[in-house]
Amino acid sequence: MKTKTIKFLTASLAVATLLTTGCKKGDTGPAGTPGAPGVVATSTDGFIKGTFSGTRRDGTAFTENFNFQNYWGTPSGTLDSTGVNNFTFRISRGVDIFGANSASISVNTNSPTASTGFITLSNFTFTQSMSSHKEFDFSVTNNINATATALSYDKNTGMFTGNFTFNVAGAQNNTGNAATITGSFQATVTQLYYFVKPIGNANTNIVKD
């Protein structure tokens, strides 16, 4: 066994020597570009905030405040047009990229400067620790619709604001009981543009508004 071990080590050393002395070192390539940070940067602009109230599954009434201000990897908000007299504002906000607390809204209007619109709330989640072994969790289980009021959009600054009140049925949230979400939003939105190539014409930049 000892002889076999010595032969194995001798052979391994010989191979290592050949690899070290027998291979020509290549030219050094250009330095690579450092990669992006592993965690998406957090940005803050505006908010989706308010109060929600209802009844927990155990029958306990609750009223909680929320204020979601952060967003990651996307514009602060967007304005898009999908047709004549059809405009959509979209805003998403959260608290922590690693946490669940967040909300996304879209507001459809017939004009960018309309004072009212059709608002949809999605992905609304609020969690809060109650003790070392308890946590309060409220979330909507599907999209909730309502009328947005007091809308204001400044095309020069991109500032978009408004108010909302959602009456959430028991089947639309995880408590199983009716709830109400009331609040407001504010964000600087980016108007979307699309590069369009009309048939039979030269390439043209079309502004969708």
MDAnalysis code that builds the backbone (N, CA, C; Angstrom):
import MDAnalysis as mda
import numpy as np

u = mda.Universe.empty(627, n_residues=209, atom_resindex=np.repeat(np.arange(209), 3), trajectory=True)
u.add_TopologyAttr("name", ["N", "CA", "C"] * 209)
u.add_TopologyAttr("resid", np.arange(1, 210))
u.add_TopologyAttr("resname", ["MET", "LYS", "THR", "LYS", "THR", "ILE", "LYS", "PHE", "LEU", "THR", "ALA", "SER", "LEU", "ALA", "VAL", "ALA", "THR", "LEU", "LEU", "THR", "THR", "GLY", "CYS", "LYS", "LYS", "GLY", "ASP", "THR", "GLY", "PRO", "ALA", "GLY", "THR", "PRO", "GLY", "ALA", "PRO", "GLY", "VAL", "VAL", "ALA", "THR", "SER", "THR", "ASP", "GLY", "PHE", "ILE", "LYS", "GLY", "THR", "PHE", "SER", "GLY", "THR", "ARG", "ARG", "ASP", "GLY", "THR", "ALA", "PHE", "THR", "GLU", "ASN", "PHE", "ASN", "PHE", "GLN", "ASN", "TYR", "TRP", "GLY", "THR", "PRO", "SER", "GLY", "THR", "LEU", "ASP", "SER", "THR", "GLY", "VAL", "ASN", "ASN", "PHE", "THR", "PHE", "ARG", "ILE", "SER", "ARG", "GLY", "VAL", "ASP", "ILE", "PHE", "GLY", "ALA", "ASN", "SER", "ALA", "SER", "ILE", "SER", "VAL", "ASN", "THR", "ASN", "SER", "PRO", "THR", "ALA", "SER", "THR", "GLY", "PHE", "ILE", "THR", "LEU", "SER", "ASN", "PHE", "THR", "PHE", "THR", "GLN", "SER", "MET", "SER", "SER", "HIS", "LYS", "GLU", "PHE", "ASP", "PHE", "SER", "VAL", "THR", "ASN", "ASN", "ILE", "ASN", "ALA", "THR", "ALA", "THR", "ALA", "LEU", "SER", "TYR", "ASP", "LYS", "ASN", "THR", "GLY", "MET", "PHE", "THR", "GLY", "ASN", "PHE", "THR", "PHE", "ASN", "VAL", "ALA", "GLY", "ALA", "GLN", "ASN", "ASN", "THR", "GLY", "ASN", "ALA", "ALA", "THR", "ILE", "THR", "GLY", "SER", "PHE", "GLN", "ALA", "THR", "VAL", "THR", "GLN", "LEU", "TYR", "TYR", "PHE", "VAL", "LYS", "PRO", "ILE", "GLY", "ASN", "ALA", "ASN", "THR", "ASN", "ILE", "VAL", "LYS", "ASP"])
u.atoms.positions = np.array([
    [0.838, -1.202, 0.000],
    [0.000, 0.000, 0.000],
    [0.868, 1.245, 0.000],
    [1.991, 1.213, 0.793],
    [2.874, 2.356, 0.863],
    [3.517, 2.623, -0.484],
    [3.912, 1.522, -1.200],
    [4.539, 1.680, -2.521],
    [3.592, 2.314, -3.508],
    [2.303, 1.884, -3.488],
    [1.303, 2.455, -4.396],
    [1.093, 3.930, -4.125],
    [1.093, 4.311, -2.852],
    [0.900, 5.718, -2.484],
    [2.036, 6.572, -3.005],
    [3.290, 6.057, -2.851],
    [4.457, 6.804, -3.337],
    [4.399, 6.959, -4.848],
    [4.023, 5.887, -5.567],
    [3.918, 5.968, -7.031],
    [2.862, 6.971, -7.451],
    [1.710, 7.006, -6.727],
    [0.619, 7.933, -7.054],
    [1.067, 9.385, -6.870],
    [1.777, 9.652, -5.755],
    [2.257, 11.005, -5.493],
    [3.297, 11.426, -6.516],
    [4.167, 10.463, -6.908],
    [5.200, 10.766, -7.906],
    [4.572, 11.119, -9.238],
    [3.534, 10.344, -9.631],
    [2.857, 10.596, -10.907],
    [2.127, 11.934, -10.872],
    [1.509, 12.251, -9.761],
    [0.777, 13.518, -9.640],
    [1.722, 14.695, -9.745],
    [2.900, 14.574, -9.125],
    [3.888, 15.642, -9.180],
    [4.387, 15.851, -10.592],
    [4.566, 14.762, -11.326],
    [5.038, 14.849, -12.705],
    [4.020, 15.559, -13.587],
    [2.753, 15.222, -13.418],
    [1.690, 15.870, -14.204],
    [1.636, 17.350, -13.897],
    [1.719, 17.712, -12.609],
    [1.680, 19.114, -12.213],
    [2.837, 19.876, -12.818],
    [4.027, 19.241, -12.877],
    [5.209, 19.890, -13.445],
    [5.015, 20.140, -14.928],
    [4.477, 19.149, -15.658],
    [4.231, 19.319, -17.087],
    [3.243, 20.441, -17.349],
    [2.173, 20.516, -16.548],
    [1.166, 21.562, -16.741],
    [1.742, 22.943, -16.474],
    [2.697, 23.011, -15.520],
    [3.267, 24.305, -15.156],
    [4.288, 24.778, -16.167],
    [5.152, 23.853, -16.661],
    [6.259, 24.237, -17.538],
    [5.947, 24.069, -19.000],
    [4.971, 23.237, -19.331],
    [4.719, 22.911, -20.724],
    [3.700, 23.800, -21.404],
    [2.951, 24.614, -20.633],
    [1.914, 25.466, -21.208],
    [2.400, 26.886, -21.285],
    [2.261, 27.489, -22.449],
    [2.677, 28.867, -22.633],
    [1.616, 29.795, -22.060],
    [2.074, 30.779, -21.304],
    [1.156, 31.724, -20.698],
    [0.584, 32.645, -21.762],
    [-0.734, 32.758, -21.821],
    [-1.375, 33.609, -22.822],
    [-1.296, 35.076, -22.452],
    [-1.659, 35.935, -23.435],
    [-1.687, 37.369, -23.181],
    [-2.790, 37.703, -22.197],
    [-2.543, 38.699, -21.397],
    [-3.538, 39.131, -20.422],
    [-4.659, 39.887, -21.136],
    [-5.900, 39.460, -20.928],
    [-7.033, 40.112, -21.573],
    [-7.381, 41.425, -20.902],
    [-8.290, 42.184, -21.548],
    [-8.693, 43.462, -20.969],
    [-9.451, 43.256, -19.668],
    [-9.309, 44.228, -18.789],
    [-9.986, 44.138, -17.502],
    [-11.495, 44.180, -17.705],
    [-12.222, 43.350, -16.975],
    [-13.670, 43.329, -17.093],
    [-14.318, 44.496, -16.375],
    [-15.558, 44.766, -16.762],
    [-16.328, 45.830, -16.104],
    [-16.968, 45.285, -14.840],
    [-16.807, 45.978, -13.738],
    [-17.404, 45.476, -12.482],
    [-18.907, 45.286, -12.634],
    [-19.426, 44.214, -12.079],
    [-20.855, 43.947, -12.164],
    [-21.654, 44.875, -11.269],
    [-22.948, 44.914, -11.525],
    [-23.834, 45.743, -10.714],
    [-23.952, 45.159, -9.312],
    [-24.230, 46.004, -8.334],
    [-24.398, 45.493, -6.966],
    [-25.476, 44.423, -6.906],
    [-25.331, 43.505, -5.984],
    [-26.269, 42.399, -5.888],
    [-27.646, 42.798, -5.395],
    [-27.750, 43.922, -4.674],
    [-29.027, 44.375, -4.153],
    [-29.484, 45.596, -4.940],
    [-30.733, 45.591, -5.376],
    [-31.274, 46.700, -6.154],
    [-31.347, 47.935, -5.278],
    [-30.893, 49.059, -5.822],
    [-30.892, 50.303, -5.056],
    [-32.318, 50.745, -4.741],
    [-32.497, 51.311, -3.561],
    [-33.802, 51.794, -3.133],
    [-33.931, 53.272, -3.466],
    [-35.074, 53.646, -4.019],
    [-35.346, 55.045, -4.327],
    [-36.602, 55.487, -3.593],
    [-36.690, 56.773, -3.330],
    [-37.842, 57.324, -2.626],
    [-38.378, 58.524, -3.389],
    [-39.661, 58.498, -3.676],
    [-40.329, 59.624, -4.315],
    [-41.824, 59.466, -4.084],
    [-42.424, 60.371, -3.346],
    [-43.855, 60.282, -3.112],
    [-44.220, 59.155, -2.172],
    [-45.459, 58.641, -2.320],
    [-45.955, 57.647, -1.369],
    [-47.280, 57.066, -1.833],
    [-47.634, 55.957, -1.229],
    [-49.008, 55.444, -1.186],
    [-49.264, 55.225, 0.293],
    [-50.143, 56.011, 0.876],
    [-50.324, 55.943, 2.318],
    [-51.793, 56.070, 2.694],
    [-52.098, 55.742, 3.948],
    [-53.469, 55.871, 4.410],
    [-53.743, 55.025, 5.637],
    [-55.001, 54.629, 5.784],
    [-55.474, 53.860, 6.928],
    [-56.373, 52.736, 6.440],
    [-56.266, 51.579, 7.059],
    [-57.218, 50.522, 6.739],
    [-57.776, 49.956, 8.041],
    [-59.011, 49.526, 7.994],
    [-59.678, 49.024, 9.200],
    [-60.575, 47.862, 8.832],
    [-60.869, 47.039, 9.835],
    [-61.726, 45.881, 9.612],
    [-61.783, 45.026, 10.852],
    [-61.977, 43.736, 10.657],
    [-62.080, 42.792, 11.761],
    [-61.214, 41.570, 11.471],
    [-60.393, 41.189, 12.412],
    [-59.563, 40.007, 12.252],
    [-60.417, 38.744, 12.281],
    [-59.817, 37.642, 11.957],
    [-60.546, 36.363, 11.944],
    [-61.069, 35.981, 13.328],
    [-60.382, 36.442, 14.361],
    [-60.834, 36.108, 15.712],
    [-61.898, 37.070, 16.227],
    [-62.351, 38.019, 15.373],
    [-63.399, 38.945, 15.757],
    [-62.904, 40.255, 16.339],
    [-61.597, 40.435, 16.457],
    [-61.028, 41.663, 17.002],
    [-60.983, 42.753, 15.944],
    [-61.521, 43.923, 16.277],
    [-61.491, 45.048, 15.334],
    [-60.080, 45.640, 15.271],
    [-59.705, 46.169, 14.126],
    [-58.380, 46.782, 13.979],
    [-58.461, 48.032, 13.120],
    [-57.535, 48.930, 13.355],
    [-57.303, 50.103, 12.514],
    [-55.797, 50.300, 12.452],
    [-55.247, 50.316, 11.258],
    [-53.800, 50.426, 11.085],
    [-53.473, 51.504, 10.051],
    [-52.355, 52.169, 10.258],
    [-51.862, 53.158, 9.295],
    [-50.745, 52.540, 8.463],
    [-50.647, 52.934, 7.214],
    [-49.554, 52.482, 6.355],
    [-48.999, 53.667, 5.575],
    [-47.726, 53.583, 5.263],
    [-47.062, 54.633, 4.492],
    [-45.935, 53.987, 3.703],
    [-46.214, 53.635, 2.454],
    [-45.243, 52.980, 1.583],
    [-44.592, 54.044, 0.702],
    [-43.261, 54.187, 0.804],
    [-42.563, 55.278, 0.115],
    [-41.487, 54.818, -0.865],
    [-40.997, 53.609, -0.735],
    [-39.834, 53.178, -1.517],
    [-40.220, 52.406, -2.777],
    [-39.348, 52.462, -3.770],
    [-39.511, 51.652, -4.973],
    [-38.136, 51.219, -5.460],
    [-38.113, 50.172, -6.322],
    [-36.850, 49.571, -6.731],
    [-36.841, 49.268, -8.223],
    [-35.778, 49.684, -8.893],
    [-35.505, 49.244, -10.256],
    [-36.484, 49.677, -11.332],
    [-37.403, 50.587, -11.048],
    [-38.370, 51.048, -12.034],
    [-38.521, 52.549, -11.901],
    [-39.170, 53.202, -12.869],
    [-39.459, 54.625, -12.673],
    [-40.343, 54.836, -11.451],
    [-40.325, 56.040, -10.940],
    [-41.164, 56.383, -9.787],
    [-42.636, 56.114, -10.068],
    [-43.028, 56.286, -11.301],
    [-44.394, 56.033, -11.749],
    [-44.426, 56.225, -13.253],
    [-45.466, 55.752, -13.915],
    [-45.551, 55.887, -15.368],
    [-46.933, 56.365, -15.798],
    [-46.949, 57.007, -16.952],
    [-48.192, 57.398, -17.618],
    [-48.146, 56.821, -19.021],
    [-49.160, 56.062, -19.366],
    [-49.222, 55.431, -20.681],
    [-50.594, 55.681, -21.290],
    [-50.664, 55.590, -22.607],
    [-51.945, 55.713, -23.311],
    [-52.136, 54.497, -24.186],
    [-53.288, 53.839, -24.030],
    [-53.572, 52.647, -24.825],
    [-54.603, 52.914, -25.913],
    [-54.977, 54.166, -26.097],
    [-55.952, 54.516, -27.122],
    [-56.459, 55.927, -26.909],
    [-57.352, 56.355, -27.782],
    [-57.931, 57.682, -27.664],
    [-58.745, 57.761, -26.375],
    [-58.509, 58.810, -25.591],
    [-59.219, 59.025, -24.331],
    [-59.080, 57.858, -23.359],
    [-57.912, 57.241, -23.368],
    [-57.657, 56.118, -22.454],
    [-56.224, 56.237, -21.940],
    [-56.091, 56.658, -20.699],
    [-54.779, 56.901, -20.107],
    [-54.657, 56.121, -18.801],
    [-53.443, 55.608, -18.530],
    [-53.218, 54.807, -17.332],
    [-51.971, 55.287, -16.595],
    [-52.163, 55.670, -15.336],
    [-51.061, 55.989, -14.432],
    [-50.791, 54.753, -13.579],
    [-49.517, 54.442, -13.347],
    [-49.163, 53.285, -12.506],
    [-48.107, 53.692, -11.478],
    [-48.345, 53.286, -10.227],
    [-47.420, 53.583, -9.136],
    [-47.327, 52.358, -8.232],
    [-46.117, 51.994, -7.828],
    [-45.896, 50.918, -6.856],
    [-44.949, 51.417, -5.780],
    [-45.279, 51.092, -4.525],
    [-44.447, 51.507, -3.400],
    [-44.372, 50.389, -2.365],
    [-43.278, 50.364, -1.614],
    [-43.108, 49.384, -0.564],
    [-42.338, 49.971, 0.593],
    [-41.979, 49.121, 1.538],
    [-41.210, 49.548, 2.700],
    [-39.793, 49.009, 2.623],
    [-39.669, 47.709, 2.353],
    [-38.382, 47.029, 2.361],
    [-38.379, 46.014, 1.223],
    [-37.349, 46.024, 0.408],
    [-37.295, 45.119, -0.741],
    [-37.347, 43.655, -0.306],
    [-36.936, 43.359, 0.926],
    [-36.962, 41.988, 1.424],
    [-38.246, 41.677, 2.186],
    [-39.116, 42.684, 2.370],
    [-40.343, 42.489, 3.113],
    [-41.556, 42.449, 2.204],
    [-42.713, 42.189, 2.819],
    [-43.939, 42.041, 2.032],
    [-44.753, 43.324, 1.944],
    [-44.512, 44.278, 2.833],
    [-45.351, 45.466, 2.886],
    [-45.216, 46.312, 1.625],
    [-46.294, 46.364, 0.847],
    [-46.240, 47.080, -0.420],
    [-47.643, 47.264, -0.984],
    [-47.737, 48.122, -1.993],
    [-49.003, 48.350, -2.684],
    [-48.717, 48.808, -4.099],
    [-49.594, 48.421, -5.013],
    [-49.511, 48.865, -6.409],
    [-50.875, 49.376, -6.830],
    [-50.884, 50.539, -7.497],
    [-52.138, 51.091, -7.987],
    [-52.011, 51.466, -9.459],
    [-53.136, 51.404, -10.151],
    [-53.217, 51.936, -11.512],
    [-54.480, 52.782, -11.580],
    [-54.382, 53.923, -12.252],
    [-55.507, 54.841, -12.363],
    [-55.790, 55.087, -13.840],
    [-56.983, 54.724, -14.280],
    [-57.396, 54.935, -15.663],
    [-58.274, 56.179, -15.761],
    [-57.954, 57.042, -16.719],
    [-58.719, 58.265, -16.920],
    [-58.963, 58.476, -18.413],
    [-59.883, 59.377, -18.736],
    [-60.125, 59.707, -20.138],
    [-59.305, 60.908, -20.588],
    [-58.514, 61.467, -19.675],
    [-57.630, 62.593, -19.971],
    [-56.547, 62.646, -18.902],
    [-55.321, 63.019, -19.256],
    [-54.268, 63.111, -18.243],
    [-54.601, 64.107, -17.133],
    [-55.448, 65.083, -17.443],
    [-55.768, 66.114, -16.459],
    [-57.146, 65.914, -15.821],
    [-57.727, 64.731, -15.977],
    [-59.035, 64.466, -15.371],
    [-58.925, 64.516, -13.846],
    [-60.006, 64.953, -13.177],
    [-59.995, 65.063, -11.716],
    [-60.471, 63.783, -11.038],
    [-61.080, 62.875, -11.788],
    [-61.499, 61.586, -11.253],
    [-61.099, 60.482, -12.221],
    [-61.026, 59.252, -11.721],
    [-60.663, 58.130, -12.577],
    [-61.009, 56.813, -11.920],
    [-60.768, 55.735, -12.644],
    [-61.041, 54.379, -12.183],
    [-59.748, 53.810, -11.627],
    [-59.701, 53.553, -10.320],
    [-58.462, 53.110, -9.676],
    [-58.543, 51.635, -9.295],
    [-57.440, 50.934, -9.502],
    [-57.321, 49.517, -9.139],
    [-56.158, 49.360, -8.169],
    [-56.416, 48.674, -7.061],
    [-55.384, 48.370, -6.071],
    [-55.021, 46.901, -6.175],
    [-53.747, 46.599, -6.262],
    [-53.290, 45.211, -6.318],
    [-52.067, 45.042, -5.431],
    [-51.822, 43.809, -5.014],
    [-50.630, 43.478, -4.217],
    [-50.532, 44.282, -2.929],
    [-51.653, 44.610, -2.319],
    [-51.601, 45.336, -1.052],
    [-51.372, 44.351, 0.090],
    [-50.251, 44.531, 0.795],
    [-49.908, 43.657, 1.915],
    [-49.357, 44.488, 3.061],
    [-49.822, 44.193, 4.259],
    [-49.345, 44.871, 5.459],
    [-49.116, 43.825, 6.536],
    [-47.904, 43.770, 7.063],
    [-47.589, 42.852, 8.158],
    [-46.983, 43.640, 9.307],
    [-47.275, 43.190, 10.508],
    [-46.768, 43.890, 11.694],
    [-46.607, 42.894, 12.828],
    [-45.426, 42.908, 13.450],
    [-45.174, 41.999, 14.562],
    [-45.974, 42.450, 15.777],
    [-46.664, 41.524, 16.420],
    [-47.448, 41.808, 17.613],
    [-46.719, 41.368, 18.876],
    [-45.889, 40.342, 18.763],
    [-45.067, 39.847, 19.866],
    [-44.029, 38.928, 19.250],
    [-43.264, 38.279, 20.087],
    [-42.215, 37.405, 19.565],
    [-42.767, 36.196, 18.828],
    [-44.052, 35.873, 19.062],
    [-44.622, 34.687, 18.420],
    [-45.918, 34.994, 17.674],
    [-46.234, 36.282, 17.471],
    [-47.466, 36.634, 16.786],
    [-47.206, 37.732, 15.754],
    [-47.944, 37.671, 14.660],
    [-47.817, 38.688, 13.619],
    [-49.192, 38.967, 13.021],
    [-49.473, 40.246, 12.828],
    [-50.719, 40.644, 12.172],
    [-50.452, 40.752, 10.682],
    [-51.274, 40.107, 9.884],
    [-51.073, 40.088, 8.434],
    [-52.389, 40.427, 7.747],
    [-52.352, 41.461, 6.906],
    [-53.532, 41.818, 6.116],
    [-53.108, 41.948, 4.664],
    [-53.849, 41.310, 3.769],
    [-53.532, 41.420, 2.346],
    [-54.786, 41.218, 1.521],
    [-54.830, 41.857, 0.362],
    [-55.942, 41.644, -0.556],
    [-55.631, 40.397, -1.377],
    [-56.673, 39.652, -1.707],
    [-56.490, 38.390, -2.423],
    [-56.782, 38.514, -3.913],
    [-57.284, 39.662, -4.333],
    [-57.440, 39.943, -5.764],
    [-57.508, 41.451, -5.950],
    [-57.608, 41.909, -7.180],
    [-57.618, 43.340, -7.440],
    [-58.898, 43.987, -6.903],
    [-58.742, 45.181, -6.297],
    [-59.860, 45.929, -5.735],
    [-60.044, 47.202, -6.553],
    [-61.289, 47.520, -6.913],
    [-61.563, 48.676, -7.765],
    [-62.384, 49.731, -7.030],
    [-62.182, 50.985, -7.401],
    [-62.928, 52.095, -6.806],
    [-62.769, 53.319, -7.708],
    [-63.262, 54.449, -7.241],
    [-63.109, 55.713, -7.954],
    [-62.045, 56.553, -7.275],
    [-61.052, 56.998, -8.031],
    [-60.029, 57.892, -7.506],
    [-60.536, 59.327, -7.617],
    [-60.313, 60.121, -6.592],
    [-60.799, 61.499, -6.572],
    [-59.648, 62.478, -6.348],
    [-59.956, 63.756, -6.571],
    [-58.980, 64.835, -6.369],
    [-57.695, 64.590, -7.160],
    [-57.821, 64.024, -8.357],
    [-56.642, 63.770, -9.181],
    [-56.056, 65.077, -9.696],
    [-54.726, 65.101, -9.735],
    [-54.023, 66.259, -10.260],
    [-52.740, 65.795, -10.924],
    [-52.542, 66.197, -12.180],
    [-51.332, 65.831, -12.915],
    [-50.734, 67.071, -13.558],
    [-49.478, 67.354, -13.244],
    [-48.741, 68.481, -13.818],
    [-47.790, 67.929, -14.872],
    [-48.083, 68.187, -16.146],
    [-47.280, 67.630, -17.231],
    [-45.854, 68.157, -17.208],
    [-45.652, 69.358, -16.713],
    [-44.312, 69.953, -16.700],
    [-43.412, 69.318, -15.649],
    [-43.953, 69.033, -14.481],
    [-43.144, 68.446, -13.406],
    [-43.312, 66.935, -13.300],
    [-44.399, 66.389, -13.879],
    [-44.686, 64.968, -13.774],
    [-45.381, 64.583, -12.483],
    [-45.682, 65.557, -11.624],
    [-46.298, 65.250, -10.335],
    [-47.748, 64.808, -10.509],
    [-48.079, 63.660, -9.894],
    [-49.424, 63.091, -9.967],
    [-49.885, 62.764, -8.558],
    [-51.063, 63.248, -8.180],
    [-51.590, 63.025, -6.835],
    [-53.067, 62.659, -6.900],
    [-53.583, 62.090, -5.813],
    [-54.996, 61.751, -5.759],
    [-55.360, 61.048, -4.469],
    [-56.655, 60.781, -4.310],
    [-57.183, 60.105, -3.122],
    [-57.974, 58.863, -3.521],
    [-58.197, 57.965, -2.554],
    [-58.963, 56.756, -2.837],
    [-59.625, 56.232, -1.576],
    [-60.704, 55.488, -1.771],
    [-61.350, 54.725, -0.701],
    [-61.812, 53.405, -1.297],
    [-61.315, 52.307, -0.746],
    [-61.688, 50.971, -1.215],
    [-62.531, 50.277, -0.153],
    [-63.689, 49.804, -0.544],
    [-64.505, 48.959, 0.317],
    [-64.219, 47.511, -0.066],
    [-63.524, 46.796, 0.819],
    [-63.007, 45.468, 0.508],
    [-63.926, 44.402, 1.102],
    [-64.480, 43.566, 0.263],
    [-65.361, 42.493, 0.728],
    [-64.555, 41.419, 1.464],
    [-65.229, 40.637, 2.275],
    [-64.553, 39.583, 3.011],
    [-63.866, 38.579, 2.111],
    [-64.454, 38.343, 0.951],
    [-63.866, 37.388, 0.010],
    [-62.654, 37.966, -0.721],
    [-62.379, 39.257, -0.519],
    [-61.282, 39.914, -1.234],
    [-60.065, 40.189, -0.360],
    [-60.072, 39.712, 0.877],
    [-58.894, 39.872, 1.729],
    [-58.753, 38.663, 2.643],
    [-57.582, 38.517, 3.215],
    [-57.277, 37.279, 3.931],
    [-57.919, 37.166, 5.310],
    [-58.594, 38.224, 5.799],
    [-59.276, 38.098, 7.087],
    [-60.621, 37.407, 6.940],
    [-61.185, 37.438, 5.744],
    [-62.503, 36.873, 5.535],
    [-63.622, 37.802, 5.962],
    [-63.282, 39.011, 6.437],
    [-64.262, 40.004, 6.867],
    [-64.106, 41.283, 6.052],
    [-65.176, 42.059, 5.975],
    [-65.143, 43.311, 5.223],
    [-64.125, 44.272, 5.824],
    [-63.502, 45.078, 4.972],
    [-62.508, 46.055, 5.418],
    [-62.606, 47.302, 4.550],
    [-62.001, 48.374, 5.013],
    [-61.970, 49.635, 4.265],
    [-60.539, 50.148, 4.221],
    [-60.086, 50.539, 3.039],
    [-58.751, 51.113, 2.863],
    [-58.927, 52.521, 2.298],
    [-58.486, 53.524, 3.038],
    [-58.622, 54.918, 2.628],
    [-57.247, 55.565, 2.619],
    [-56.953, 56.344, 1.592],
    [-55.643, 56.971, 1.565],
    [-55.439, 57.905, 0.406],
    [-54.171, 58.174, 0.136],
    [-53.787, 59.089, -0.931],
    [-52.465, 58.631, -1.530],
    [-52.120, 59.216, -2.656],
    [-50.864, 58.865, -3.316],
    [-50.248, 60.102, -3.953],
    [-48.961, 60.012, -4.150],
    [-48.212, 61.088, -4.806],
    [-46.962, 60.500, -5.424],
    [-46.676, 60.864, -6.658],
    [-45.468, 60.362, -7.321],
    [-45.153, 61.215, -8.541],
    [-43.890, 61.268, -8.890],
    [-43.460, 61.897, -10.132],
    [-43.474, 60.822, -11.209],
    [-44.359, 60.945, -12.184],
    [-44.512, 59.897, -13.185],
    [-43.744, 60.224, -14.460],
    [-43.335, 59.183, -15.138],
    [-42.634, 59.295, -16.420],
    [-43.603, 58.940, -17.532],
    [-43.739, 59.830, -18.508],
    [-44.630, 59.550, -19.635],
    [-43.926, 58.620, -20.605],
    [-44.586, 57.531, -20.975],
    [-43.979, 56.535, -21.844],
    [-44.102, 56.938, -23.306],
    [-43.018, 56.703, -24.053],
    [-42.982, 56.943, -25.489],
    [-42.616, 55.623, -26.168],
    [-43.113, 55.435, -27.383],
    [-42.822, 54.201, -28.103],
    [-42.315, 54.530, -29.499],
    [-41.307, 53.776, -29.920],
    [-40.775, 53.950, -31.267],
    [-41.598, 53.099, -32.224],
    [-42.279, 53.728, -33.174],
    [-43.215, 53.045, -34.055],
    [-42.768, 53.208, -35.500],
    [-42.905, 52.145, -36.283],
    [-42.579, 52.196, -37.705],
    [-43.863, 52.003, -38.500],
    [-44.523, 53.091, -38.884],
    [-45.767, 52.970, -39.659],
    [-45.514, 52.292, -40.993],
    [-46.455, 51.489, -41.469],
    [-46.318, 50.785, -42.746],
    [-46.295, 51.793, -43.888],
    [-45.285, 51.691, -44.753],
    [-45.208, 52.559, -45.926],
    [-44.664, 53.943, -45.631],
    [-44.212, 54.187, -44.400],
    [-43.676, 55.504, -44.047],
    [-42.338, 55.340, -43.344],
    [-41.636, 56.447, -43.200],
    [-40.345, 56.424, -42.520],
    [-40.574, 56.222, -41.024],
    [-39.520, 55.793, -40.363],
    [-39.609, 55.617, -38.916],
    [-40.010, 56.921, -38.249],
    [-40.912, 56.848, -37.316],
    [-41.421, 58.045, -36.669],
    [-41.576, 57.802, -35.177],
    [-41.188, 58.780, -34.394],
    [-41.425, 58.700, -32.954],
    [-42.847, 59.145, -32.670],
    [-43.653, 58.276, -32.106],
    [-45.024, 58.582, -31.810],
    [-45.185, 58.806, -30.315],
    [-45.701, 59.960, -29.936],
    [-45.962, 60.244, -28.547],
    [-47.359, 59.749, -28.205],
    [-47.440, 58.858, -27.232],
    [-48.724, 58.260, -26.897],
    [-49.428, 59.075, -25.818],
    [-49.997, 60.198, -26.215],
    [-50.804, 60.972, -25.272],
    [-51.889, 61.720, -26.018],
])
